[in-house]
């Protein structure tokens, strides 16, 4: 359960600590947070303290393997069986963190960005398992109502897409707006008076957009550089 009395995080305090020890990238809050997203093990609204990125390869998940069971086993192996988790084939050492403060609200974003599973909204390609994807965690310093959580998700998605469209053009085909396996999770304190709105006209919406855009853009640029290096190595 979420302890409301433990949730008075100040603007100066770091929203979460994170560490990278491949194949895991782990973020831990100082106390449980309420979350909204579509992660495999904690879809919808949930209360968690730990968020884990798990780097995987095709050989880890052949068709006969239950992906959720695989993920639970991975989390249990590091003593975090209740964690919210992402899976990605992106090198998780390529993670990106940015913060944005607007008025009395602070947003922080931690993301990994891979685009080999790129899609354009309104069209889709044949499904490809375990390819590069975008997994994004956003923390806001103020509690949110259910409606504000939903607005926050929409702002994060807009910021992610703007960063992709403005930074990356596939070698062939139209610009992409995301990947087929993207996941976004918004986290906020459990206690206190919740903010009722988180749209583009609000301070929290601006803070979320700024943090997500900056982190995603940096991730896209890193992805493009890695792909250019890989193409160059393949021609040597």
C-alpha positions in Angstrom: 0.0 0.0 0.0 0.9 3.6 -0.5 1.8 5.4 2.7 0.5 9.0 2.2 2.5 10.3 5.2 5.7 9.2 3.5 5.0 11.0 0.3 6.0 14.6 1.0 8.9 14.7 -1.5 10.3 18.2 -1.8 11.2 19.9 -5.1 14.9 19.7 -4.2 14.9 15.9 -3.5 15.8 13.6 -6.3 12.6 11.9 -7.5 14.2 8.5 -7.8 17.6 6.9 -7.8 18.7 4.7 -10.7 21.5 2.3 -11.5 22.5 0.3 -14.5 23.9 -3.2 -14.1 23.1 -5.0 -17.4 20.8 -6.6 -18.2 19.0 -4.4 -15.6 18.4 -0.7 -15.3 16.6 -0.1 -12.0 14.9 3.1 -10.7 13.8 3.2 -7.0 11.6 5.8 -5.4 12.1 6.8 -1.8 8.6 5.7 -1.1 5.8 4.0 -3.1 4.4 6.0 -6.0 1.1 5.7 -7.8 1.5 4.9 -11.5 -0.4 4.7 -14.7 0.8 3.0 -17.8 0.6 -0.2 -19.8 3.5 -2.2 -18.6 3.2 -6.0 -18.8 2.9 -6.8 -15.1 1.3 -3.6 -13.7 -1.0 -2.3 -16.5 -3.4 0.5 -15.7 -3.2 2.1 -12.2 -0.8 0.6 -9.7 1.3 1.4 -6.7 5.0 0.5 -6.9 8.4 1.5 -5.6 10.7 0.0 -8.1 10.8 0.2 -11.9 13.1 -2.1 -13.8 14.2 -2.2 -17.5 15.2 -5.7 -18.5 17.4 -6.1 -21.6 16.6 -9.2 -23.6 17.4 -10.9 -26.9 15.4 -13.1 -29.3 17.0 -16.2 -27.9 15.6 -15.3 -24.5 12.0 -15.5 -25.6 11.3 -18.2 -28.2 7.6 -18.7 -29.1 7.0 -21.3 -26.5 8.1 -19.1 -23.6 5.5 -17.1 -21.6 6.9 -13.6 -21.7 5.2 -12.5 -18.4 6.5 -15.6 -16.6 10.0 -14.9 -18.0 9.8 -11.3 -16.7 8.6 -12.3 -13.3 11.5 -14.8 -13.0 14.0 -12.1 -14.0 12.6 -9.7 -11.4 12.6 -12.4 -8.7 16.3 -13.1 -9.5 17.2 -9.6 -8.4 14.9 -9.6 -5.4 12.3 -7.3 -6.9 9.3 -9.5 -7.6 6.8 -6.7 -7.2 8.6 -4.2 -9.5 7.0 -2.6 -12.5 9.1 -3.7 -15.5 9.9 -2.9 -19.1 11.5 -5.3 -21.6 13.7 -4.0 -24.5 16.3 -5.2 -26.9 18.0 -1.8 -26.7 21.3 -1.6 -25.0 20.2 -0.3 -21.6 23.5 1.4 -21.0 22.1 3.9 -23.5 19.6 5.3 -21.1 18.8 9.0 -20.9 17.6 11.2 -18.0 16.3 14.7 -18.0 14.4 17.0 -15.6 12.3 20.0 -16.1 10.9 22.5 -13.5 8.0 24.8 -14.3 6.7 27.1 -11.4 6.2 24.7 -8.4 6.2 21.4 -10.4 9.1 19.2 -11.4 9.1 16.4 -13.9 11.8 13.8 -14.4 12.1 11.4 -17.3 14.2 8.2 -17.7 14.0 6.5 -21.0 15.6 4.0 -23.3 15.2 4.6 -27.1 15.4 2.1 -29.9 13.7 2.6 -33.2 14.2 -0.6 -35.2 10.5 -1.4 -34.5 9.4 2.0 -35.8 5.8 2.6 -36.9 3.7 5.4 -38.2 0.4 6.0 -36.5 -2.5 4.8 -38.7 -0.5 2.0 -40.3 1.3 -1.0 -39.1 4.0 -3.5 -40.2 4.2 -7.2 -39.5 5.0 -7.8 -35.8 8.6 -8.3 -35.0 9.5 -9.6 -31.6 12.1 -8.1 -29.3 13.4 -5.2 -31.4 14.3 -1.7 -30.4 11.5 0.1 -28.6 11.0 3.2 -26.4 10.3 2.7 -22.7 9.6 5.8 -20.8 9.2 6.6 -17.1 8.0 10.0 -16.0 7.8 11.2 -12.5 5.9 14.4 -11.4 6.5 16.0 -8.1 2.8 16.6 -7.3 0.0 14.0 -6.9 -2.5 13.7 -9.7 -6.2 12.9 -10.1 -7.1 10.0 -12.4 -8.0 12.4 -15.1 -4.7 14.3 -14.7 -2.8 11.0 -15.0 -4.5 10.3 -18.3 -3.7 13.8 -19.5 -0.1 13.3 -18.4 0.2 10.2 -20.5 -1.1 12.1 -23.5 1.5 14.9 -23.0 4.3 12.4 -22.7 3.2 10.6 -25.9 3.1 14.0 -27.7 6.6 14.9 -26.5 8.0 11.5 -27.4 6.5 11.7 -30.9 7.7 15.3 -31.5 11.2 14.3 -30.5 11.2 11.4 -33.0 9.7 13.3 -35.9 12.1 16.2 -35.5 15.2 14.1 -35.0 14.9 10.8 -37.0 14.1 10.0 -40.6 14.2 6.3 -41.5 16.5 5.4 -44.4 13.3 4.4 -46.4 9.7 5.1 -46.0 7.8 7.9 -44.2 8.6 9.4 -40.9 7.7 7.3 -37.8 5.8 8.4 -34.8 6.8 5.7 -32.3 7.4 2.0 -32.2 5.0 -0.9 -32.1 6.1 -1.8 -28.6 6.5 1.6 -26.8 5.5 1.8 -23.2 4.9 4.9 -21.1 4.5 5.0 -17.3 3.7 8.1 -15.3 4.4 8.1 -11.6 3.3 10.6 -8.9 3.1 10.9 -5.1 0.2 9.1 -3.4 -0.6 11.7 -0.7 -1.6 15.3 -0.7 -4.0 17.4 -2.7 -4.0 16.1 -6.3 -3.7 18.3 -9.3 -6.9 18.0 -11.4 -5.4 18.9 -14.8 -2.1 18.2 -16.6 -2.7 19.5 -20.1 -0.6 21.7 -22.3 -1.8 24.9 -20.6 -0.6 23.7 -17.2 2.8 23.9 -15.4 2.8 20.1 -14.9 2.0 19.6 -18.6 4.9 21.9 -19.6 7.3 20.2 -17.2 6.4 16.7 -18.4 6.7 17.8 -22.1 10.0 19.4 -21.5 11.6 16.4 -19.7 10.2 13.8 -22.0 11.1 15.7 -25.2 14.7 16.3 -24.1 15.3 12.8 -22.9 13.7 11.2 -26.0 15.5 13.5 -28.4 18.9 12.6 -26.8 17.9 8.9 -27.0 17.0 9.2 -30.7 20.3 11.0 -31.5 22.2 8.3 -29.7 20.3 5.6 -31.6 21.0 7.4 -35.0 24.7 7.6 -34.1 24.8 3.9 -33.1 23.1 2.9 -36.4 25.5 5.0 -38.4 28.5 3.4 -36.7 27.0 -0.1 -37.3 26.6 0.7 -41.0 30.1 2.0 -41.2 31.5 -1.1 -39.6 29.6 -3.3 -41.9 31.2 -1.7 -44.9 34.8 -2.1 -43.7 
